[in-house]
Amino acid sequence: MGYTAHAKKSVEVNPDVGCAIETQATVQSLLWAPRHNRSSRDSRICPAFAGSSTKSANPIDQVLREAVDQKMLPGIVAMVAVGDRLTYQGAFGKRDTVKDIPMTVDSIFRIASMTKPVTSVAIMQLVESGRVKLDEPAVTYLPELSKVQVLEEFDVSTGKAKFRPPTTAPTIRQLLSHTSGFVYESFDPQMHAYMSAGAVSSVRQGDEGFLKAPLLFDPGTRWEYGISTDWLGVLVEKLSGQTLEAYFRQHIFHPLGMTDTFFDVPPKKQARVVAVHQRQDDGSCVEQPVQPFKPARFFSGGGGLYSTASDYLKFERMMLGGGKLGNKRILRPETVDEMSRNQIGVLTLAELRSLVPQFAKDPIRIPGSLDKFGLGFAINSKPVEAGRSGGSLAWAGIYNTFFWIDPTTKTCAVILMQILPFSDDAANSIVEHFERAVYAHPAETAGSGGRSN
């Protein structure tokens, strides 16, 4: 069964995003029915939505609605802005399939590693104020890093590890660009074995125990995704004298009007949090048991935030505006320029291999042709065919949340889902088709999703 909606067109200023948009107020309903004749592969991948009879005046609507109609995923929210103008917002499917609650544009998502760019902005604010120097060894500010060593070997059978001092101490710049030597256990076999033997806590444990992890390579010698940004979060707390949540609130969220972004979602807003679904072997998505909300034990600079599409778009528009949104400036233009520049030289982003397939599909692939890294953001050095320009900034979160910022075309977009594993074939395909729709007919994308013909 398909998606139905009733829409009334109007023009207004969206107070949640702070810019003009042609909107359509919608009442949405989605009826689910099994499709027994579709193959497992077809239920995971939406190649080009070929053969569908669904049509829309808005190309983005068509991509997102058909993804839901074809059972690629249970629900999705997306927004696009060009310059100061919000050109698209849409919500499709269900926020909660068990309770049959429709998705809305103000739904709250776990954005996981999309927390990292926020932490990186906080660090750059401290750089601007003179409290941090980018090329200073991190141990200057965090003495606990003085004992960190490189794990050279680990024997799983005996549990014996061989360590050595790093050739140089990791700098703040290297922490920001993921060239510090710190890695994630989920993506590095040696660290995974070390953690599995009980030598160090898992990141998934929810506290700061994983910060005792060693380096896996000498700083500056390669790029590998890891816990660097968590150390930067600790640094923000130490230098500011505030918790990371309080610092974010005062210096980033409040100035930008990000009223729905939290480490701990307030009770009155918890009903808007989207349920997590897990992809099954047959391609279906099963809603996971709802876990009670508990206060965060550790404010992770590398992950842990909840947010909405409109809030995160404000953050993106601030970066697109050279550190300024409306009349609020939180970074200098030259700081944004530095964050947007390739910081890893001839190094390239390594292919990540997942060791925890229920959380991330192996091998991991992130849309956008990302090959370089700035300060807190990945960069595609070459244009994406029919998509973003070369030099765009981007990252993602493990629940299949994605964003990009394209300074050349002054376009930024965010697309949010809540399914596992990350790098899900269907999720990646939807993001890629969404991106093509954003750039295919930019003059036609103004509007609000959830429309019917």
Sine and cosine of phi, psi and omega as CSV:
sin_phi,cos_phi,sin_psi,cos_psi,sin_omega,cos_omega
0.00,0.00,0.40,-0.91,-0.11,-0.99
-0.97,-0.24,-0.16,-0.99,-0.08,-1.00
-0.99,-0.16,0.71,-0.70,0.05,-1.00
-0.81,-0.59,0.50,-0.87,0.01,-1.00
-0.42,-0.91,0.42,-0.91,0.12,-0.99
-0.89,-0.45,0.75,-0.67,-0.12,-0.99
-0.74,-0.68,0.60,-0.80,0.11,-0.99
-0.81,-0.59,0.82,-0.57,-0.14,-0.99
-1.00,0.07,0.60,-0.80,0.06,-1.00
-0.38,-0.93,0.13,-0.99,0.10,-1.00
-0.81,-0.58,0.80,-0.60,-0.05,-1.00
-0.46,-0.89,0.08,-1.00,0.14,-0.99
-0.99,-0.17,0.85,-0.53,0.00,-1.00
-0.97,0.23,0.92,-0.39,-0.07,-1.00
-0.93,0.37,-0.40,0.92,-0.02,-1.00
-0.96,0.28,-0.47,0.88,-0.06,-1.00
-0.94,-0.33,-0.43,0.90,0.11,-0.99
0.99,0.15,0.51,0.86,0.09,-1.00
-0.43,-0.90,0.23,-0.97,-0.12,-0.99
-0.95,0.30,0.54,-0.84,0.06,-1.00
-0.42,-0.91,0.59,-0.81,0.18,-0.98
-0.99,0.14,0.91,-0.41,-0.14,-0.99
-0.94,-0.34,0.30,-0.95,0.16,-0.99
-0.68,-0.74,0.90,-0.44,0.07,-1.00
-0.95,0.30,0.77,-0.64,-0.11,-0.99
-0.80,-0.60,0.56,-0.83,0.21,-0.98
-0.92,-0.38,0.89,-0.46,-0.21,-0.98
-0.93,-0.37,0.58,-0.82,0.17,-0.99
-0.58,-0.82,0.57,-0.82,-0.01,-1.00
-0.73,-0.68,0.84,-0.54,0.03,-1.00
-0.98,-0.20,0.78,-0.62,-0.05,-1.00
-0.99,-0.17,0.69,-0.72,0.09,-1.00
-0.59,-0.81,0.64,-0.77,-0.03,-1.00
-0.93,0.38,0.52,-0.85,0.10,-0.99
-0.86,-0.51,0.99,-0.14,-0.15,-0.99
-0.98,0.19,-0.28,0.96,-0.13,-0.99
-1.00,-0.06,-0.02,1.00,-0.02,-1.00
-1.00,0.04,0.60,-0.80,-0.02,-1.00
-0.96,0.27,0.30,-0.95,0.04,-1.00
-0.86,0.50,-0.66,0.75,-0.01,-1.00
-0.90,0.44,-0.69,0.72,-0.03,-1.00
-0.89,0.45,-0.50,0.86,-0.04,-1.00
-0.98,0.20,-0.20,0.98,0.03,-1.00
-0.99,-0.14,-0.49,0.87,-0.17,-0.99
-0.84,-0.54,0.69,-0.72,0.07,-1.00
-0.91,-0.42,1.00,0.05,-0.19,-0.98
-0.83,0.56,-0.81,0.58,0.08,-1.00
-0.44,-0.90,0.35,0.94,-0.04,-1.00
0.81,0.58,0.56,0.83,-0.04,-1.00
-0.93,0.36,0.58,-0.81,0.07,-1.00
1.00,0.06,-0.05,1.00,0.00,-1.00
-0.98,0.18,0.57,-0.82,0.03,-1.00
-1.00,0.01,-0.13,0.99,-0.03,-1.00
-0.96,0.29,0.74,-0.67,0.05,-1.00
-0.76,-0.64,0.39,-0.92,0.01,-1.00
-0.51,-0.86,0.51,-0.86,0.10,-1.00
-0.93,0.36,-0.32,0.95,-0.04,-1.00
-0.94,-0.35,0.87,-0.50,-0.06,-1.00
-0.90,0.44,-0.53,0.85,0.02,-1.00
-0.94,0.35,-0.69,0.73,0.10,-1.00
-0.77,0.64,-0.73,0.69,-0.08,-1.00
-0.88,0.47,-0.70,0.71,0.00,-1.00
-0.87,0.49,-0.76,0.65,-0.11,-0.99
-0.96,0.28,-0.67,0.74,-0.01,-1.00
-0.91,0.42,-0.67,0.74,-0.02,-1.00
-0.93,0.36,-0.52,0.86,0.08,-1.00
-0.87,0.49,-0.64,0.76,0.03,-1.00
-0.96,0.28,-0.71,0.70,-0.02,-1.00
-0.86,0.51,-0.59,0.81,-0.03,-1.00
-1.00,0.04,0.20,0.98,0.08,-1.00
0.89,0.45,0.48,0.88,0.09,-1.00
-0.92,0.39,-0.54,0.84,0.00,-1.00
-0.30,-0.95,0.32,-0.95,-0.07,-1.00
-0.98,0.20,-0.50,0.87,-0.06,-1.00
-0.25,-0.97,0.36,-0.93,-0.09,-1.00
-0.33,-0.94,0.54,-0.84,0.12,-0.99
-0.75,-0.66,0.65,-0.76,0.03,-1.00
-0.60,-0.80,0.50,-0.87,0.09,-1.00
-0.60,-0.80,0.50,-0.87,0.02,-1.00
-0.68,-0.73,0.63,-0.78,0.13,-0.99
-0.75,-0.66,0.60,-0.80,0.12,-0.99
-0.83,-0.55,0.91,-0.41,-0.11,-0.99
0.88,0.47,-0.79,-0.62,0.00,-1.00
-1.00,-0.04,0.12,0.99,-0.13,-0.99
-0.93,-0.37,0.81,-0.58,0.14,-0.99
-0.97,0.24,0.90,-0.43,-0.10,-1.00
-0.98,-0.20,-0.23,0.97,0.02,-1.00
-0.36,-0.93,0.64,-0.77,0.25,-0.97
-0.55,-0.84,0.68,-0.73,-0.03,-1.00
-0.44,-0.90,0.57,-0.82,0.07,-1.00
-0.72,-0.70,0.75,-0.66,-0.05,-1.00
-0.68,-0.73,0.52,-0.85,0.10,-0.99
1.00,0.09,-0.57,-0.82,-0.14,-0.99
-0.86,-0.51,0.66,-0.75,0.18,-0.98
-0.97,0.24,-0.59,0.81,0.00,-1.00
-0.60,-0.80,0.91,-0.42,-0.05,-1.00
-0.98,0.20,-0.52,0.85,0.00,-1.00
-0.92,0.39,-0.68,0.73,-0.01,-1.00
-1.00,-0.02,-0.03,1.00,0.04,-1.00
0.85,0.52,0.74,0.67,-0.01,-1.00
-0.98,-0.20,0.84,-0.54,-0.01,-1.00
-0.91,0.42,0.50,-0.86,0.13,-0.99
-0.95,0.31,0.62,-0.79,0.06,-1.00
-0.77,-0.63,0.35,-0.94,-0.06,-1.00
-0.92,0.39,-0.33,0.94,0.02,-1.00
-0.99,-0.10,0.24,0.97,0.05,-1.00
-0.88,0.47,0.55,-0.84,-0.06,-1.00
-0.97,-0.23,0.77,-0.64,-0.08,-1.00
-0.89,-0.46,0.50,-0.87,0.20,-0.98
-0.97,0.23,0.90,-0.43,-0.08,-1.00
-0.99,-0.17,-0.06,1.00,0.17,-0.99
0.73,0.68,-0.88,-0.48,-0.12,-0.99
-0.95,0.32,-0.10,1.00,0.19,-0.98
-0.94,0.33,-0.05,1.00,0.19,-0.98
-0.94,0.35,-0.52,0.86,-0.11,-0.99
-0.85,0.53,-0.70,0.71,0.05,-1.00
-0.87,0.49,-0.54,0.84,0.03,-1.00
-0.92,0.40,-0.73,0.69,0.05,-1.00
-0.87,0.49,-0.63,0.78,0.00,-1.00
-0.90,0.43,-0.63,0.78,0.08,-1.00
-0.89,0.45,-0.66,0.75,0.03,-1.00
-0.87,0.50,-0.69,0.72,0.03,-1.00
-0.88,0.47,-0.66,0.75,-0.01,-1.00
-0.93,0.37,-0.46,0.89,0.14,-0.99
-0.90,0.43,-0.63,0.78,0.04,-1.00
-0.94,0.35,-0.53,0.85,0.10,-0.99
-0.90,0.44,-0.71,0.70,0.01,-1.00
-0.87,0.49,-0.58,0.81,-0.04,-1.00
-0.99,0.14,-0.04,1.00,0.06,-1.00
1.00,0.07,0.09,1.00,-0.03,-1.00
-1.00,0.07,-0.24,0.97,0.01,-1.00
-0.68,-0.73,0.61,-0.79,0.12,-0.99
-0.90,-0.44,0.74,-0.67,-0.12,-0.99
-0.86,0.50,-0.62,0.78,-0.10,-1.00
-0.99,-0.16,0.24,0.97,0.10,-1.00
-0.99,0.12,0.65,-0.76,0.10,-0.99
-0.83,0.55,0.68,-0.73,-0.04,-1.00
-0.87,0.49,-0.45,0.89,-0.01,-1.00
-0.89,0.45,-0.37,0.93,0.06,-1.00
-0.85,0.53,-0.60,0.80,-0.04,-1.00
-0.97,-0.23,-0.38,0.93,-0.05,-1.00
-0.80,-0.61,0.99,0.11,-0.06,-1.00
-0.84,0.55,-0.39,0.92,0.01,-1.00
-0.90,0.44,-0.28,0.96,0.05,-1.00
-0.99,0.13,-0.05,1.00,-0.05,-1.00
-0.91,0.40,-0.40,0.92,-0.05,-1.00
-0.99,-0.17,0.03,1.00,-0.05,-1.00
-0.93,0.36,0.70,-0.71,-0.01,-1.00
-0.79,-0.62,0.17,-0.98,0.03,-1.00
-1.00,-0.02,0.79,-0.61,0.10,-0.99
-0.99,0.17,0.94,-0.33,-0.04,-1.00
-1.00,0.05,-0.68,0.74,-0.03,-1.00
-0.59,-0.81,0.50,-0.87,0.13,-0.99
-0.58,-0.82,0.84,-0.54,0.00,-1.00
-1.00,-0.09,0.94,-0.33,-0.05,-1.00
-0.89,0.46,-0.60,0.80,-0.08,-1.00
-0.94,0.35,-0.57,0.82,-0.03,-1.00
-0.97,-0.25,-0.32,0.95,-0.05,-1.00
0.97,0.22,0.21,0.98,-0.01,-1.00
-1.00,0.02,0.67,-0.74,-0.02,-1.00
-0.86,-0.51,0.55,-0.83,0.07,-1.00
-0.91,-0.42,0.81,-0.59,-0.04,-1.00
-0.87,-0.50,0.33,-0.94,0.16,-0.99
-0.50,-0.87,0.39,-0.92,0.06,-1.00
-0.93,0.38,0.53,-0.85,0.10,-1.00
-0.93,0.36,0.46,-0.89,0.01,-1.00
-0.90,0.43,-0.55,0.84,0.10,-0.99
-0.64,-0.77,0.40,-0.92,0.04,-1.00
-0.98,0.18,0.61,-0.79,0.02,-1.00
-0.90,0.43,0.65,-0.76,0.02,-1.00
-0.99,-0.12,0.17,-0.98,0.07,-1.00
-0.88,0.48,-0.66,0.75,0.02,-1.00
-0.87,0.49,-0.65,0.76,0.01,-1.00
-0.94,0.35,-0.55,0.83,0.10,-0.99
-0.90,0.43,-0.65,0.76,0.00,-1.00
-0.93,0.37,-0.48,0.88,-0.09,-1.00
-0.96,-0.27,0.12,0.99,0.02,-1.00
0.86,0.51,0.63,0.78,0.14,-0.99
-0.88,-0.48,0.38,0.92,-0.11,-0.99
-0.98,0.18,-0.40,0.92,-0.12,-0.99
0.95,-0.31,-0.28,0.96,0.08,-1.00
-0.98,0.22,0.60,-0.80,-0.04,-1.00
-0.73,-0.68,0.04,-1.00,0.14,-0.99
-0.97,-0.26,0.66,-0.75,0.01,-1.00
-0.90,0.43,-0.46,0.89,-0.04,-1.00
-0.95,0.30,-0.31,0.95,-0.10,-1.00
-0.88,-0.48,-0.05,1.00,-0.06,-1.00
-0.81,-0.58,0.89,-0.45,-0.08,-1.00
-0.85,0.53,-0.67,0.74,-0.05,-1.00
-0.92,0.39,-0.69,0.73,0.02,-1.00
-0.93,0.36,-0.56,0.83,0.03,-1.00
-0.89,0.45,-0.69,0.73,0.03,-1.00
-0.91,0.42,-0.66,0.75,0.00,-1.00
-0.89,0.45,-0.70,0.71,0.02,-1.00
-0.93,0.37,-0.67,0.74,-0.03,-1.00
-0.89,0.45,-0.45,0.89,0.03,-1.00
-0.98,0.19,-0.05,1.00,0.03,-1.00
1.00,0.05,0.19,0.98,-0.03,-1.00
-0.96,0.29,-0.42,0.91,0.01,-1.00
-0.47,-0.88,0.46,-0.89,-0.03,-1.00
-0.95,0.33,0.44,-0.90,0.08,-1.00
-0.98,0.18,0.52,-0.86,0.11,-0.99
-0.85,0.52,-0.57,0.82,-0.08,-1.00
-0.96,0.29,-0.09,1.00,-0.01,-1.00
-0.94,0.34,-0.44,0.90,0.11,-0.99
0.99,-0.12,-0.01,1.00,0.07,-1.00
-0.87,-0.49,-0.18,-0.98,-0.10,-1.00
-1.00,-0.02,0.17,0.99,-0.05,-1.00
-0.85,0.52,-0.50,0.86,-0.03,-1.00
-0.92,0.39,-0.25,0.97,0.01,-1.00
-0.94,0.35,-0.14,0.99,0.07,-1.00
-0.99,0.14,0.02,1.00,-0.03,-1.00
-0.91,0.42,0.57,-0.82,0.05,-1.00
-0.99,0.17,0.09,-1.00,0.17,-0.98
-0.98,0.22,0.36,-0.93,0.07,-1.00
-0.92,-0.38,-0.20,0.98,0.05,-1.00
-0.39,-0.92,0.25,-0.97,0.01,-1.00
-0.93,0.36,0.70,-0.71,0.00,-1.00
-0.81,0.59,0.69,-0.73,0.07,-1.00
1.00,0.06,-0.07,1.00,-0.08,-1.00
-1.00,-0.06,-0.33,0.94,0.09,-1.00
-0.32,-0.95,0.19,-0.98,0.06,-1.00
-0.98,-0.21,0.77,-0.64,0.16,-0.99
-0.46,-0.89,0.74,-0.68,-0.05,-1.00
-0.92,0.39,0.69,-0.73,-0.04,-1.00
-0.19,-0.98,-0.43,-0.90,-0.17,-0.99
-1.00,0.05,0.21,0.98,-0.05,-1.00
-0.80,0.60,-0.69,0.72,-0.10,-1.00
-0.94,0.33,-0.40,0.92,0.12,-0.99
-0.91,0.41,-0.64,0.77,0.10,-1.00
-0.89,0.45,-0.59,0.80,0.04,-1.00
-0.91,0.41,-0.58,0.81,0.07,-1.00
-0.89,0.45,-0.65,0.76,0.07,-1.00
-0.88,0.48,-0.64,0.77,0.01,-1.00
-0.90,0.43,-0.68,0.74,0.05,-1.00
-0.84,0.54,-0.71,0.70,-0.01,-1.00
-0.89,0.45,-0.67,0.74,-0.06,-1.00
-0.92,0.40,-0.71,0.71,-0.08,-1.00
-0.98,0.21,-0.48,0.88,-0.04,-1.00
-1.00,0.01,-0.37,0.93,-0.09,-1.00
0.96,0.28,0.22,0.98,0.01,-1.00
-0.88,-0.48,0.35,-0.94,0.20,-0.98
-0.93,0.37,0.36,-0.93,0.00,-1.00
-0.87,0.48,-0.62,0.78,0.02,-1.00
-0.88,0.47,-0.70,0.71,-0.02,-1.00
-0.92,0.39,-0.64,0.77,0.02,-1.00
-0.90,0.44,-0.76,0.65,0.03,-1.00
-0.82,0.58,-0.72,0.69,-0.07,-1.00
-0.87,0.49,-0.73,0.68,-0.09,-1.00
-0.96,0.27,-0.66,0.75,-0.20,-0.98
-0.98,-0.21,-0.24,0.97,-0.03,-1.00
-0.78,-0.63,-0.85,0.53,-0.13,-0.99
-0.92,0.39,-0.74,0.67,-0.02,-1.00
-0.90,0.43,-0.74,0.67,0.02,-1.00
-0.86,0.51,-0.57,0.82,-0.04,-1.00
-1.00,0.01,-0.05,1.00,-0.01,-1.00
0.95,0.30,0.49,0.87,0.01,-1.00
-1.00,0.03,0.99,0.12,-0.13,-0.99
-1.00,0.04,-0.09,1.00,-0.03,-1.00
-0.87,-0.50,0.52,0.85,0.00,-1.00
-0.85,-0.53,0.81,-0.58,-0.14,-0.99
-0.48,-0.88,0.38,-0.92,0.33,-0.94
-0.99,0.14,-0.64,0.77,0.04,-1.00
-0.88,-0.47,0.93,-0.38,-0.02,-1.00
-0.95,0.33,0.80,-0.59,0.02,-1.00
-0.86,0.50,0.55,-0.83,-0.02,-1.00
-0.78,0.63,-0.63,0.77,-0.06,-1.00
-0.94,0.34,-0.24,0.97,0.00,-1.00
-0.94,-0.34,-0.05,1.00,-0.08,-1.00
-0.91,0.42,-0.44,0.90,0.01,-1.00
-0.91,0.41,-0.32,0.95,-0.01,-1.00
-1.00,0.03,-0.06,1.00,-0.02,-1.00
-0.97,0.26,0.74,-0.68,-0.07,-1.00
-0.98,0.21,0.68,-0.74,0.06,-1.00
-0.94,0.34,0.52,-0.85,0.04,-1.00
-1.00,-0.01,0.68,-0.73,0.07,-1.00
-0.89,-0.45,0.50,-0.87,0.04,-1.00
-0.91,-0.41,0.77,-0.64,0.06,-1.00
-0.94,0.35,0.73,-0.69,0.02,-1.00
-0.99,-0.15,0.19,-0.98,-0.02,-1.00
-0.88,0.47,-0.48,0.88,0.00,-1.00
-1.00,0.07,0.08,1.00,0.04,-1.00
1.00,-0.06,-0.18,0.98,0.01,-1.00
-0.97,0.24,0.24,-0.97,0.05,-1.00
-0.90,-0.44,0.78,-0.63,-0.02,-1.00
-0.91,-0.42,0.80,-0.60,0.02,-1.00
-0.92,0.40,0.72,-0.69,-0.01,-1.00
-0.99,0.11,0.49,-0.87,0.00,-1.00
-0.81,0.58,0.69,-0.72,-0.01,-1.00
-0.94,0.33,0.80,-0.61,0.04,-1.00
-0.99,-0.10,0.65,-0.76,0.03,-1.00
-0.90,0.44,0.57,-0.82,0.03,-1.00
-0.96,0.28,0.79,-0.62,0.05,-1.00
-0.81,-0.59,0.58,-0.82,0.01,-1.00
-0.85,0.53,0.63,-0.77,0.01,-1.00
-0.88,0.47,0.73,-0.68,0.06,-1.00
-0.99,0.15,-0.38,0.93,-0.04,-1.00
-0.53,-0.85,0.83,-0.56,0.05,-1.00
-0.99,0.16,0.98,-0.18,-0.11,-0.99
-0.99,0.12,0.85,-0.52,0.09,-1.00
-0.94,0.34,-0.27,0.96,-0.01,-1.00
-0.99,-0.10,-0.19,0.98,-0.02,-1.00
0.01,-1.00,0.23,-0.97,0.07,-1.00
0.84,-0.55,-0.26,0.97,0.00,-1.00
-0.98,0.21,0.53,-0.85,0.26,-0.97
-0.96,-0.28,0.56,-0.83,0.02,-1.00
-0.34,-0.94,0.10,-1.00,0.08,-1.00
-0.92,-0.39,0.26,-0.97,0.05,-1.00
-0.87,0.49,-0.67,0.74,-0.06,-1.00
-0.93,0.36,-0.61,0.79,0.05,-1.00
-0.90,0.44,-0.73,0.68,-0.07,-1.00
-0.93,0.37,-0.51,0.86,0.06,-1.00
-0.90,0.43,-0.56,0.83,0.07,-1.00
-0.89,0.46,-0.67,0.74,0.04,-1.00
-0.88,0.48,-0.70,0.71,0.04,-1.00
-0.88,0.47,-0.69,0.72,-0.03,-1.00
-0.91,0.42,-0.51,0.86,0.10,-0.99
-0.88,0.47,-0.72,0.69,0.04,-1.00
-0.90,0.43,-0.67,0.74,0.02,-1.00
-0.89,0.47,-0.52,0.85,0.00,-1.00
-1.00,0.03,0.29,0.96,0.03,-1.00
0.94,0.35,0.53,0.85,0.03,-1.00
0.99,-0.14,0.09,1.00,-0.09,-1.00
-0.75,-0.66,0.67,-0.74,0.12,-0.99
-0.78,-0.62,0.88,-0.48,-0.09,-1.00
0.89,0.46,-0.81,-0.59,0.02,-1.00
-0.97,-0.23,0.25,0.97,-0.01,-1.00
-0.95,-0.31,0.87,-0.50,0.05,-1.00
-0.94,-0.33,0.79,-0.61,0.04,-1.00
-0.89,-0.46,-0.19,0.98,0.11,-0.99
-0.62,-0.79,0.45,-0.90,0.09,-1.00
-0.98,0.19,0.46,-0.89,0.03,-1.00
-0.83,0.55,-0.64,0.77,-0.02,-1.00
-0.92,0.38,-0.47,0.89,0.06,-1.00
-0.93,0.36,-0.70,0.72,0.04,-1.00
-0.88,0.47,-0.64,0.77,0.04,-1.00
-0.87,0.50,-0.68,0.73,0.00,-1.00
-0.92,0.40,-0.64,0.77,0.03,-1.00
-0.91,0.42,-0.49,0.87,-0.08,-1.00
-1.00,0.03,-0.06,1.00,-0.05,-1.00
-1.00,-0.02,0.57,-0.82,0.09,-1.00
-0.85,0.53,0.85,-0.53,-0.04,-1.00
-0.95,-0.30,0.01,1.00,-0.12,-0.99
-0.92,-0.39,0.16,0.99,0.09,-1.00
0.87,0.50,-0.79,-0.61,-0.04,-1.00
-0.99,0.15,-0.16,0.99,0.06,-1.00
-0.91,0.42,0.42,-0.91,0.07,-1.00
-0.77,-0.63,0.30,-0.95,0.04,-1.00
-0.92,0.39,0.83,-0.55,-0.01,-1.00
-0.97,0.26,0.53,-0.85,0.11,-0.99
-0.92,0.40,0.77,-0.64,0.01,-1.00
-1.00,-0.01,0.70,-0.72,0.06,-1.00
-0.93,-0.37,0.78,-0.63,-0.04,-1.00
-1.00,0.07,0.73,-0.68,0.09,-1.00
-0.96,-0.27,0.01,1.00,0.02,-1.00
-0.76,-0.65,0.99,0.16,-0.18,-0.98
-0.88,0.47,-0.39,0.92,0.03,-1.00
-0.95,0.30,-0.32,0.95,0.03,-1.00
-0.98,-0.20,-0.54,0.84,-0.01,-1.00
-0.51,-0.86,0.76,-0.65,-0.01,-1.00
-0.97,0.26,0.62,-0.78,-0.01,-1.00
-0.97,-0.23,0.72,-0.70,-0.14,0.99
-0.97,0.23,0.38,-0.93,-0.04,-1.00
-0.99,0.14,0.75,-0.66,0.04,-1.00
-0.76,-0.65,0.80,-0.60,0.02,-1.00
-0.94,-0.35,0.81,-0.59,0.02,-1.00
-0.85,0.53,0.48,-0.88,0.10,-0.99
0.91,-0.41,0.05,1.00,0.04,-1.00
0.81,0.58,0.70,0.71,-0.06,-1.00
-0.96,0.28,0.79,-0.61,-0.04,-1.00
-0.69,-0.73,-0.22,0.98,0.01,-1.00
-0.78,-0.63,0.14,-0.99,0.00,-1.00
-0.64,-0.77,0.69,-0.72,0.07,-1.00
-0.99,-0.11,-0.68,-0.74,0.08,-1.00
-0.96,-0.26,1.00,0.00,0.02,-1.00
0.99,-0.12,-0.12,0.99,-0.05,-1.00
-0.70,-0.71,0.61,-0.79,0.18,-0.98
-0.98,0.18,0.39,-0.92,-0.07,-1.00
-0.73,-0.69,0.66,-0.75,0.21,-0.98
-0.99,-0.16,0.90,-0.44,-0.09,-1.00
-0.96,0.28,-0.36,0.93,0.01,-1.00
-0.89,-0.45,0.47,-0.89,0.02,-1.00
-0.88,0.47,0.51,-0.86,0.13,-0.99
-1.00,0.02,0.76,-0.65,-0.02,-1.00
-0.83,0.56,0.82,-0.57,0.00,-1.00
0.88,0.47,0.38,0.92,-0.05,-1.00
-0.61,-0.79,-0.60,-0.80,-0.12,-0.99
-0.89,0.45,0.43,-0.90,0.01,-1.00
-0.97,0.25,0.35,-0.94,0.16,-0.99
-0.88,0.48,0.58,-0.81,-0.03,-1.00
1.00,0.05,0.15,0.99,0.06,-1.00
-0.97,0.24,0.40,-0.92,0.02,-1.00
-0.96,-0.29,0.52,-0.85,-0.04,-1.00
-0.27,-0.96,0.31,-0.95,0.30,-0.95
-0.23,-0.97,-0.15,-0.99,-0.14,-0.99
-0.43,-0.90,0.14,-0.99,0.07,-1.00
-0.80,-0.59,0.41,-0.91,-0.18,-0.98
-0.90,0.43,-0.35,0.94,0.05,-1.00
-1.00,0.08,0.33,0.94,-0.01,-1.00
0.92,0.39,0.82,0.58,0.19,-0.98
-0.93,-0.37,0.64,-0.77,-0.13,-0.99
-0.62,-0.79,0.47,-0.88,0.15,-0.99
-0.49,-0.87,0.34,-0.94,0.20,-0.98
-0.52,-0.85,0.41,-0.91,0.00,-1.00
-0.77,-0.64,0.88,-0.48,-0.08,-1.00
-0.92,-0.39,1.00,-0.08,-0.04,-1.00
-0.89,0.45,-0.51,0.86,-0.06,-1.00
-0.89,0.45,-0.72,0.69,0.00,-1.00
-0.99,-0.15,0.05,1.00,-0.02,-1.00
0.83,0.56,0.63,0.78,-0.03,-1.00
-0.92,-0.40,0.69,-0.72,0.16,-0.99
-0.68,-0.73,0.52,-0.86,-0.08,-1.00
-0.56,-0.83,0.46,-0.89,0.09,-1.00
-0.65,-0.76,0.67,-0.74,0.00,-1.00
-0.68,-0.74,0.83,-0.55,-0.19,-0.98
-0.85,-0.53,0.78,-0.63,0.13,-0.99
-0.77,-0.64,0.16,-0.99,0.05,-1.00
-0.67,-0.75,0.92,0.40,0.04,-1.00
-0.75,-0.66,0.45,-0.90,0.13,-0.99
-0.87,-0.49,0.48,-0.88,0.09,1.00
-0.99,0.11,0.29,-0.96,0.16,-0.99
-0.90,0.44,0.44,-0.90,-0.05,-1.00
0.91,0.40,0.41,0.91,0.11,-0.99
-0.84,0.55,0.69,-0.72,-0.07,-1.00
-0.84,0.54,-0.73,0.69,-0.04,-1.00
-0.91,0.42,-0.68,0.73,0.00,-1.00
-0.87,0.49,-0.72,0.69,0.02,-1.00
-0.88,0.48,-0.67,0.74,0.00,-1.00
-0.89,0.45,-0.66,0.75,0.02,-1.00
-0.89,0.46,-0.70,0.72,0.02,-1.00
-0.87,0.50,-0.69,0.72,-0.02,-1.00
-0.91,0.42,-0.66,0.75,0.03,-1.00
-0.95,0.31,-0.56,0.83,0.11,-0.99
-0.87,0.49,-0.72,0.70,-0.01,-1.00
-0.88,0.48,-0.70,0.71,0.02,-1.00
-0.89,0.46,-0.62,0.78,0.02,-1.00
-0.92,0.40,-0.59,0.81,0.03,-1.00
-0.87,0.48,-0.66,0.75,-0.08,-1.00
-1.00,-0.05,-0.27,0.96,-0.08,-1.00
-0.93,0.36,-0.70,0.72,-0.06,-1.00
-0.67,-0.74,0.93,0.37,-0.09,-1.00
-0.85,0.53,-0.51,0.86,-0.01,-1.00
-0.97,0.26,-0.28,0.96,-0.07,-1.00
-0.98,-0.21,-0.01,1.00,-0.13,-0.99
-1.00,0.03,-0.06,1.00,0.00,-1.00
-0.90,0.44,0.77,-0.64,0.04,-1.00
0.53,-0.85,-0.06,-1.00,-0.04,-1.00
-0.86,-0.51,0.70,-0.71,-0.03,-1.00
-0.93,0.36,0.13,-0.99,0.02,-1.00
1.00,-0.06,0.39,0.92,-0.05,-1.00
-1.00,-0.06,0.42,-0.91,0.14,-0.99
-0.87,-0.49,0.30,-0.95,-0.03,-1.00
-1.00,-0.01,0.00,0.00,0.00,0.00
